[in-house]
Amino acid sequence: MSGVSVLVVDDEAGMRETVSDILTGKGYDVTTAINGEDALSQLRKGTFSLVLMDIRMPGRDGISILREIGPPPPPVVLMTAYAADEHVRAATEAGSFALIHKPVPAQRLLDVVAQATAA
């Protein structure tokens, strides 16, 4: 996906690396951030086609970061290992493009990224 840049934000190194590997393997240009503040710093430095961000992180969570950067662009897909209704509602109210549950099957990840970057 030449020209499609994705910012992957997750405090878990393994998840960041897995998502990054899946996306770079399909040609996406991936930048990673280890937390919400790092994500904001990366967003100030460059333009991204999409942000994939964990909801629960130390410090500022993904929903507060989403509210700060807000739509439009870039679209933000939030990821969570917790299936609480409150996360779904908060993500929707904050303007998330989608909420996906971890662990994310590779094909589901690629499908959501393709939909978000095409929108």
Secondary structure as GFF3:
##gff-version 3
##sequence-region A 1 119
A	DSSP	beta_strand	5	9	.	.	.	ID=ss1
A	DSSP	alpha_helix	13	25	.	.	.	ID=ss2
A	DSSP	beta_strand	29	33	.	.	.	ID=ss3
A	DSSP	alpha_helix	36	45	.	.	.	ID=ss4
A	DSSP	beta_strand	50	54	.	.	.	ID=ss5
A	DSSP	alpha_helix	62	69	.	.	.	ID=ss6
A	DSSP	beta_strand	76	80	.	.	.	ID=ss7
A	DSSP	alpha_helix	85	94	.	.	.	ID=ss8
A	DSSP	beta_strand	98	101	.	.	.	ID=ss9
A	DSSP	alpha_helix	106	118	.	.	.	ID=ss10
###
